[in-house]
Amino acid sequence: MLYFIHAVVSTLPKHQMGKQLRTFYGMCLESDIAENEEFEDSVKLLNFTAKDELLKHLKDGCAAIEGYGKVPPTVSEVHRSLEEIVKTLEDEQFLQSEKATRQSTGLSKNMDRSALQLKLKEMARNKRPASGYSKVREEAVNILRKAAKKFLRSPRRFPLYEIFYYDSVKSVRSHFIGESRAAMQTALSDPSSYFKCNCCLLAGEEESILGSFPDICVSYKLHLEGGRDRKSVV
């Protein structure tokens, strides 16, 4: 489902959800994609697309599901619904009815600007029922929204998600990227942080020296107290 929704929204104008799959995947990990503001903007853009553009987006989504291979029954159901919408939009009878609807509005390509403005104002005052294409497009958008809400939920929504998903970048970085200089300075100045013992625990200032300190820690402390002009204690 991740591939399907990305295939539909990635080619929309402004690329609200990003062009690359990794960008979209990162958004899905951070929060529920259905509640994402960028996703809602993308859906609104999709709700204003013309028939040819909508067909392209839906076909890209269907191709993404088909290219994945065997999918769960719930995903197959979404795929069948989209295929039915694509068939409806490509149906000759549907196209003829939409053409008749456009002709009944009285709009013509040969109308000048002032006549077009008057006609549009008149149409705005006399609200017409939604066209067949508008209903089909709304159905496709609703399928997209429901799929995002059902399948693309953030891992944080599930209990014990910490076992499978780490969202603390700082802690992960500390394990994979070592900071040897800082670690050595901390261990030498405060050995209790390294040995995890209470005998070396500093109760007062960091500059104090305890008798339980290892010799190398005492030497380092004396070196710090002596300053740069004095020789370090060996």
Salt bridges, closest charged atoms under 4 A:
ASP32 OD2 - ARG157 NE 2.81
GLU35 OE1 - ARG157 NH2 3.38
GLU40 OE2 - ARG145 NH2 2.76
ASP52 OD1 - LYS51 NZ 3.34
ASP60 OD2 - LYS56 NZ 3.22
GLU66 OE2 - HIS79 NE2 3.11
GLU83 OE2 - HIS79 NE2 3.42
GLU90 OE2 - LYS59 NZ 2.60
ASP167 OD2 - ARG156 NE 3.38
